[in-house]
Amino acid sequence: MSRTRLWFHSLLLPEGWADNVRLTLADGRVETITRDAVAEAGDEHHEIGLPGLPNLHSHAFQHGIAGFTEQRGPSEDSFWTWREAMYRFVDRMEPEDVEAIAAQAFLEMLEGGFTRVGEFHYVHHDTRGAAYGDIAELASRIAAAASATGIALTLLPVFYAHAGFGGQPAVPGQRRFINDVDRYGRLIDASRRAVSPLPDAIVGIAPHSLRAATPEEIAAILPLAADGPVHIHIAEQTKEVEDCLAWSGKRPVELLLDRLPVDEHWCLVHATHVTDAEVDGMIARRAVAGLCPITEANLGDGIFPARRFLDKGGRFGVGSDSNVLIDAAEELRLLEYGQRLVLRSRNALASTSTPSTGRRLFDGALAGGGQALGVTSGIAVGASADFISLQADDNALVHRRHDQWLDAWIFSGRHNLVDCVWRAGRKLVTNGRHVQREVIGQRYRQTLARMLQDA
């Protein structure tokens, strides 16, 4: 059995910062942790070590239109006009395109500090809307992209059946997403087979939203989760709230909590427009709020009431969603800055017990993101060896220590300060560059050149 020894001047462990720490890695896991260790010959030296962060919500294929939807249309632009542009892009994708774009997105996630991704995967069928011979063909492409890059995968195949509340018929732009309950069951079984070559992949379920799946359909597919993650888009847009009220007399989160057995396995993605009672209900059910600040800002969604949620014990994680920009620190920074703008206050998400804003953001995203993706995050004996190092000699980090490094990385780093990344014990990123950056990047560029040549 081959072993790797790493020595960190400071390493963030579940119980807090520790100095002069040696890790021994074997078979992709942390075998030993020795504190107050003297560096020895053969140890690989690093200054600042952190657990890798979970990215709890991604639509990898949307990375292919990053920057292509920033021109105003003939009327006021919104989430809904952006969605039409996204549908047009979906119409052009072939299976090899899905794989190439996902690989580039996953590579950038690793370079940005994420080591596991929750892929909310909803493009299932061919361009006509017909199932592939292997119903999990595109799930297999996502698994291949995860294998090529080394990122850990929680695959969340999406159940999508309708265009609006009350079971409205799907529109043509959604034809590649649509399944009924029976076919979705076959998709989940096939998706589990598709990810089986990956050593620690997890498959959950993802009813897309209350717009796209009725409460009765969601109840019918819940047994497929088998105690794994359940993710759903909810209350992202004010129009969604208004439409839900018009149909049911209740708001989306209110309806979800009333009609379905939401618990700690659930991740409510966005939950942007919620009342105090709905916030309290999410906390009582121990559900994770899946926040995607960069995408929520890009799409003009709004701002989740994070301070009230956190101060009352709510659990959250962050995701890159549309992948318009992939950067773990930027997600955390924008989460805090949104609260500052709304509340006209500084250090809005810090607390008396954790006065460092960066530390509270990091710890919350680590624990809540892991819960949402079906894993326990953090550096511990027996855990998967998933962690990152920061560039300690960068001006943003010098003359700082421990939690101050997190504050500086998140709030004052002018570029990506991630130096190295290990996933399952493999060193995938060195000096900020993924080991397969050139090969994967070239394939991505060739894919977009072909897909967008007439756009």
N, C-alpha and C positions, 0 to 999 in steps of 0.2 A: 504494500500500500504506500503510495507516494504521499508525502506531506509537504506543506508549505508553511514557512514561519514568517510572520510579519510582526514588526515592532512599531508601535505608535507612541509618540511623545504624549499625546492625549487622545482618548477614545471615549465616545459617548455610549455608555452602557445603560441598561434599563434602570439601574439604581443611581445613575448620574455619571458625571465625568470622572474618569480615572486616568492617572498619569503613568507613563512608563509601562505600557501594556504589551505583552507578547501574545499573539494568537497563533495557534497551530490549527491548520486546516487539513482535513482528510475527507476524501470522497464527497467533496462539495459542501461539507458542513464544518462548523466550528467544533474542533475536538477539545481544545483547552484554552482557557483564558488565564494568564498569569499577570497579576498586578505587581507594581513596583519591581519590575524585572529589569535587569541590566541587559542591554543589547549585546547579542553574541554574534560571532562570525556566522554568516549564512542567513541572518535575519534581513529581510527587506525593510528598509526604514521609511517611515512616513511621519509627518508631524501631527496632522489633525484628521481623525477618523470619525465617521458618522454612519449610522444605519442608512441603507438605501430607502428612498421613500416609495410608497405605493402610489400609482397613478390610477385612481379608481374609476375613471370614466373617459373612454376614448372611442372615437369613430375614426379609425386610422385612415380610411380612404379619403376623408375630407382634407387631409394634409395636401392632397393634390390640387386643391383650389385655393390654398392659402395665398392671399394677396390678389386673387382674381375677382373678388366681389366687392372691391372698395371704390367702385365708380357709381355715382348716383344714377338712378333710373329716371324715367319720365315723371314718376310720382314719388311721394315720400317713401324712402326705403325702410324696411322693417325685417324682423325675423322671417316673415312670411314671403317677402320678395327674395330674400336670401335663399329660402328653401327651394324656390323654383329654379334658381341657378344651380343649386346642388343637385336637384333632380336631373337637370340636363347633363351634368357631368356623369351621374350614375348611368345614364343611357349609353355612354361611350365605353364603359369599363368591361374588359374581358378578365377571365380569371388570373392571367399572368400580370395584368395591371394591378389588380387588388394586392397581389403578393409583393410586387415591386414597391408600391406606395406604402404598404404597411411596413415593409422592412426599413425604409427610410425613416418613417415616423418612429419606429421602435428604436432604431439607432440613435436618433436625436433625443429620445427619452433617456436612454442610458447615459449619453453624454451630458444631459442636464440634471442627473441625480436621481432619476426614477429607476427602480430595479424590478418592479412587477407592474403589469398593466392589466386593467379590467377592460377588455375589448367588448364594447356594446355593439355587437355585430348584427346588422340588420339587412344587408344586401345578400340574399340567398340564391336567387334564381338567375336565369339567363336574360338577355336583353328583351326577349319576348314575354318574360314573366313565367316561363316554363321551368320546372325543376330540372336540374342537371341529372344525368344518370346516377351519379352519387349526389344525393341531396345535400351533403355536407362538402361539396366541392370547394366552395369559397371559405368555409371554416377551415378546410385543410390548407388553403393558401395562407390564412392567418397563422395557423400553426407552423407552416414552413417559414414564414417571416420571423416568428418568434425563435425558431430553431437557428436560423441563419444569424440572428443578432445576439442570441443568448438571453434575452429578457424573459423573466418569468411571466406566465400567462394565466390569467383567469378569464376564460372565454364565456361570454354572456350572449348566447344566441337569442335573438329578439323575436318575440311573438308580436306580429303586426297583422291586423285583420280589417281595419276600418279607416275611413277618412275623417271621422268626427264622432262626437259623443252620440250615444244611442245606436251605435252600429251602422253608421252611414256607409254606403258602398265606397270602396277604395277608388281613387282616381288613377288615370293611366300612369302618372309619374311614380306611383307606389307599387307598380306591378311586380317589381323584383323583390319586394319585401314580404308579400302576402302569403300567409299560411292559415289553414284552419287548425283546430285543436288536434285532430288526429295526425295530420302531416307534421305539425310541430313536434309531437312526441317522437316521430321517426327522425326528425332533424336533431333532436337532443341526443338520441341514441347514437346516431351517426357522428355527431360532433364529439362525443366522448371517445369514439374510436379514432377520430381524426387527431385528437391531442394526445392519445395514449403513448406515442413515442417520446413525448416530453416528460422528463422525470418528475416534475412537481406541478404539472398543470392541473387546474381546477375548472370544472364546468358548472356554471349556475344557470339561472333562467332570467329573462328580461322581458316582461310585458312592456311594450314600448311606452305606453302612456294610457291614461283613461280615455284619450281621444281615439286611440288605435286598438284598444282591447276593452271589452265590457267587463264589469266586475264579475259576471258569471263566467266568462272565459278565463279570467285570471284565476278564479277559484278552481277551475277545472285543470289548469296546467300546474298549479302549485305543487302537487305531489312529485312532479318531475324534478323539482329542486333537490329532493332527497337531503334536506338539512344543509344544502349549499346556499350560496348567495342568491338573493332576489333583488334585482335592480329595476327601477321604473323612473322615467321622466315624470315630473309632477310640478304643476303651478309655475312653469317657466315664464309664461307670458300673461299679461293682463287679459288678452282676448281669450286665452284658454280658461281663465277663471270665470269670465263673463259667460262663455258658452256653457261651461259646466253648471253654473247657477241656473241658466235658462233651461237646461235640459232636466236637471235633477233637483233644483232648489238648494243644492249644497255646493260648497267650494271643493276643489279637487282633493286637497289633503284631508279635509273634513270627511268627504265621501269615502276616501280610501281607508281611513282609520275606522269609519263606521261599518264598512261592508267587508273588510278583509282582515285576516289575522296578522297584521304587521307586527314584527318582533325584531330581535337583534340581528337576524339574517338579512333584513331588508336595508337597501340603500335608496333613499329618496333623492333623486338627482335634481339639482337646482332648488326646488321648493322656494323659489324666489319670493312669491307673493303669498305670504302666510300671515294669519292672525296670531295674536298671543295665545289663544286657546289651541290653535293648531300646533304652534311651537311646543306648548306644554304636552300635547298629545304625542308628538314625535319623541320627546324626551322620555315620557312615561313608558313608551313601547321599546325604548333602547335602540331605535333605528338610527342609522347614520345619515347625516345630511351630506350629499355628494355635491360639493361646490366647485365650480369651474370658472374662476373669476375672469380669466382672460377672454374666454369665449362669451361669457355673460356680458362683459363690457363690449366686445366686438359686435354682438348681435343686438345690443341695446335692451337686454332683458330687464335689468333692475338689480337691486342689491338685497341679498338675504340678510335678515336681522341677526347677524352672527354674534354680537356682543350679548344680547339677551339669551340666545341659545347656549352659548358657552358658559355664561355666568350661572346658568341654571343646571349645568351638568350635561349639556348636549354633546353628542359625538359627531365629529365631522372628518372628512377627508377632502383632498383636492384631486381634480382631474383635468386633463388637457382637452377633452371634448372634441371640438372641431379641428384642433391641432393647427390653428392659424399661427401660433407661436408656441414652441415646446420648451419649457424652462420651469423646473420645480420651484426655484427661488422666486421667480416672477409671479407664479400663481399665489404664493404665500404673501408676497409684498402687496399685490393688488387686492387680496382679500382684506388685509389690514387697512390699506389706503381707502378702499370703498367705505369702510366703517368710519374712518376719520372724516371723510367728506360729508357723510350723512349726519354724524353726531357732532361735527365741528369740535373734535377732541383729538388728543394725541395718545399713542399707545393704548388704543381702544380695546384691544383683545388681550392685553397683559392682565395680570391679576395680582392680588396681594401675595398669594403664595408663590406665584411665578412672575416676578416683575419684569423679566426679560421678554419682550414681545416676540422676538425671534424664537426663543425656546418654547414659549407656549404654542406658537403656530406650528413649530416643527413636531413637538411631542403629540399635539392633537392630530395632525395629519398622519403621523406615523401609526398611532394606535387606531384611529378611526378608519384610515385607509386599509390597514390590515384586516380589521374586522369586516369591512365591506367586501374584501376580496377573498375571505375565507382562510386567512393565515394569521399567525401571530408575528408581528414585526419586531425587529430589534436584534441586537448582537448578543447571543447567549450560547452556552454550551449545548450542542445538539441541534441548533438552528441552522438553517441554510446560510452559507457564508455570503451574504449580500450586504455590501457596504461600500462607502465612497471615501475618498480623501480629498481635502481641499488644498489649494495652492497657498501654502502658509507664507510664502515670500511675497505675495501680492500686496500692494500698498493698502488695499482695503482691510487686510487682516493683520498687518504687523502691529506690534505693541498691544495686542488684545489677547484675551484668554477666555477659554471655556464658553459660557453663554454669549460673551461679546463677539465670538467668532460667528455664531448664528445670526446675531443682530447685524453684523457687518456683511455677511454673505447675502442675506435677504434684502437689506436696505441700502447698502452702499457699494456693492460690487458692480463695477461698470461693464463687466462681461462675465461669461460663465467661469466661475472659480472652481468648478469641479476638475480635479486633476486626474485621479484614477478611480475606476469602478470595478468591483468584483461581483460576480453573480454566480452563485453555487460554486464558489471558490476559484472560478476562472477570472483572470484579469482581462476584461473586455475593453477598457478605456485606459489609455496612457497619455499623459500630457494633454488631456482633454479631447483626445481623438480615439474613436472606436477603431478596433483592429481591422474591421472590414469597411471602413468609411469609403475608400475609393471604389471598390467593386460595387457596393450597394448603391453609392451615389451615382455612379455611371449608369447603372440600370434604371434608376429612378429618373434621371435626366432624359434618357432615351425614351422612356415610357411617356413622360409628359410631352416631349417634343412631338410624338406621334398623336397622342390624345388631343392635344390642344392646337394642332396646326391649323385647323379651320375654325377655331372658337372665336 
